[in-house]
Amino acid sequence: MSIENKIPVSTYFGAMTFDQKAMRARLPKEVFTELQGTIKAGKKISEDIAGAVAHGMKEWAMEHGATHYTHWFQPMTGSTAEKHDAFLSIDRDGTPIERFSGEQLIQGEPDASSFPSGGMRTTFEARGYTAWDPSSPAFLMKGGKDLTLCIPTVFISYHGEALDAKTPLLRSMDAVSKSSIRLLELLGVKGVSRVKTFAGCEQEYFLIDKKFYSERPDLIMCGRTLLGALPPKGQQLEDHYFGSIPDRVLEFMQDVEHELYLLGIPAKTRHNEVAPHQFEIAPIFEEANIAVDHNLLVMEVMRKIADKKGFALLLFEKPFAGINGSGKHNNWSIGTDTGINLLDPGDTPEKSVHFLVFLVAVLKGVYKRADVLRMSIASIGNDHRLGANEAPPAVVTVFLGELLERVLDAIESGKVDLKTEKQVLNLNLAQVPLVNKDYTDRNRTSPFAFTGNKFEFRAVGSSQAASVPNMVLNTLMAEAVDDMSDSIQAKIKSGMDKDSAILETLREEITATKPIRYQGDNYSDALQQAAKDRGLPNLKNTPQALRVLLKKDIQDLFVKYGVLSEQEIHSRLHIRLERYVKGIDIEARTLQLMLKTLVIPDVSEYQGDIGSSFNNLHAAAESIGLSDKALNSQGNNLKLLAENLSTLIDLTVELDEAVEKLEMLETEFDKADYCADELLPLMVTVREVSDRLELMVDRSRWQLPTYSEMLFEH
């Protein structure tokens, strides 16, 4: 154990980041002050300031042992990318020297020819540029024998289009800030220069022994098991959840946390999750763009340390059929740069009014744009997870809890005599009842639940970058806040006093958004019926969800708030469709490979041995006095094995034909629909037969590691 683990975390937290402490120590006072002011205001960095920052950053990085730097960015692949450049340079006289200029800090050119662009550029216009995001601290990442200075950046094309997931997120944060400041001014709040959105991503994951992982082509190629029979014991006894963490896993968690603390990532909670060998790590809240950066780093650090510890990290949403999948609960809130959490009921009348208005704005945004929110978390993995009685369904609803439901109902009806158990918060509106501050979320089935002072978007998939869900949340919130402001202003202009205008707007929106509020069991059939009755979108799979991006009003929404241009919207639609089709194509081809090289040969060999044994038994039956019943029983067993094998061989031929047909389809939507409606169901049928055979074959003859081994052997 290193010395850092024996001393308080606070003494080395962020030691590998060029944070405010490092900046203050390395930069001239006037440079530090101007840089912080520029970051706070969200303005561009001047070249002079950039040059001083670059020098200080290089000196700091080299003192820690860094030899290279990289612009660390988020292309539209769902992960991160980096190209390393050495600090080493050669002077004109041949003298070696380490250099890192302001220009190199501000902008890089990693090329873009092999990154997905969705048609936004042609091959001969393939240049891409990275631009420094000073709001997210640079950091040192361990790899190989040395450290690399990683500079968080955005990634744009030659003509300025966003080629990454981060640029739209930053744009959406600006949009919701502008809209919210306007609403706050209407509510009488002055002096707010920026409204921020915050996030905290609870990351679920599986760990299995690397030796099993290396023997499963499906896990290596696809991230999930395409075959595998359930073990006799799974999660039925609920004995893994919050149970004692195995020592080997705990050591992994401790090493992960240590690396995260060095990177300034505030990991807070670790525990066993519901499924065998499933775990969770959760952070403390941060500003949304930094939280997204940090979650990507969490996944990367876990992957590296798992490998060192002899584990394989599984982040796919549903790596094991019949076993709980993994999510990334995205806790989201909104607050001012003056310290007000706008989703906290608070202890003062002023804050409580803000709370009501912004709470109802969230309801309005989610109700109006539930289809976009569903689109934001659509993926191959999430299609397996959502609605599987372990995760929220594909229907987006909001859970507020009994007390808030009563408060909103009272406001809507105009009642003033509602009594709550604990009257501790006065909302400073005569017509509004007192609110009990001490309430918590009690519905774990809800996809979007209020949890005290924030909303928890539980439908986000474990392998997903959180950029897109947070970008969508910010954008729909900006629109809803503007709509609320427009309504209040219109009422004031018509002669209504401010308090009455606020209350009347609240009443109208509470009534209008009532269909999105659902307090029941989201896993039940009742929710499906409620969605139909209330007209809520129920987008069952990724192709259906992605079609939302074709709607004119959705495109207008992103364009209006400057989050995505029409071209950028179409590019993302194309990229996500392509990734969906390619992902399922890889799964189908991997399944073909496993059937033809592992499963069918294993079963055929075993069938041959059983057949020979049965023939010998049949020949000796009379001499050993074996009854017809016993002989028939063993014959039936062989017959069942042979019939299932024949069925599997026929299905394998059918799968071959289905994969060939996929290649013949023309449009991306045709291919995506075919994958969802034809190919995936066929793969499920194949799996059912293969899994039956797994339970009939001698374990010593079955080459693939089983669920029992992967989930219960450490």
Salt bridges, closest charged atoms under 4 A:
GLU59 OE2 - LYS58 NZ 3.22
GLU63 OE1 - ARG26 NH2 2.48
GLU82 OE2 - HIS84 NE2 2.83
ASP91 OD1 - ARG99 NH2 2.40
GLU125 OE2 - HIS159 NE2 3.51
ASP133 OD2 - LYS166 NZ 2.62
ASP174 OD1 - ARG194 NH2 2.71
GLU202 OE1 - HIS329 ND1 3.61
ASP209 OD2 - ARG248 NH1 3.06
ASP218 OD2 - ARG216 NH2 2.66
ASP239 OD2 - LYS233 NZ 3.08
GLU251 OE2 - LYS309 NZ 2.68
ASP255 OD2 - LYS309 NZ 2.78
GLU257 OE1 - ARG270 NH1 2.58
GLU259 OE2 - LYS142 NZ 3.12
GLU280 OE2 - HIS271 NE2 3.24
GLU286 OE1 - HIS294 ND1 2.83
GLU287 OE2 - LYS196 NZ 3.28
ASP293 OD2 - LYS166 NZ 2.83
GLU300 OE1 - ARG303 NH1 3.12
ASP307 OD1 - LYS210 NZ 3.04
ASP347 OD1 - LYS437 NZ 3.30
ASP371 OD2 - LYS551 NZ 2.64
ASP383 OD1 - ARG374 NH2 3.72
GLU390 OE1 - LYS318 NZ 2.48
GLU405 OE1 - ARG517 NH2 2.80
ASP409 OD1 - ARG517 NH2 3.01
GLU412 OE1 - LYS514 NZ 2.88
GLU421 OE1 - ARG406 NH1 3.71
ASP438 OD2 - LYS422 NZ 3.45
ASP441 OD2 - ARG444 NH1 3.38
ASP441 OD2 - ARG458 NH2 2.43
GLU456 OE2 - HIS329 ND1 2.77
GLU456 OE2 - ARG458 NE 3.46
GLU479 OE2 - LYS368 NZ 3.28
GLU479 OE2 - ARG369 NH2 2.76
ASP482 OD1 - ARG182 NH1 3.39
ASP483 OD2 - LYS368 NZ 3.41
ASP486 OD1 - ARG182 NH2 2.47
GLU504 OE1 - ARG507 NH1 3.76
GLU508 OE1 - LYS491 NZ 3.01
GLU509 OE1 - LYS364 NZ 3.23
ASP553 OD2 - ARG369 NH1 2.85
ASP556 OD1 - LYS552 NZ 2.85
GLU568 OE1 - ARG171 NH1 2.87
GLU578 OE2 - LYS582 NZ 3.64
ASP585 OD2 - ARG589 NE 3.10
GLU587 OE1 - ARG224 NH2 2.88
ASP609 OD2 - ARG701 NH1 2.28
GLU643 OE2 - LYS639 NZ 3.92
ASP656 OD2 - LYS596 NZ 3.03
GLU663 OE2 - ARG589 NH2 2.21
ASP673 OD2 - ARG547 NH2 2.65
ASP691 OD2 - ARG687 NE 3.23
GLU709 OE1 - ARG699 NH2 2.75
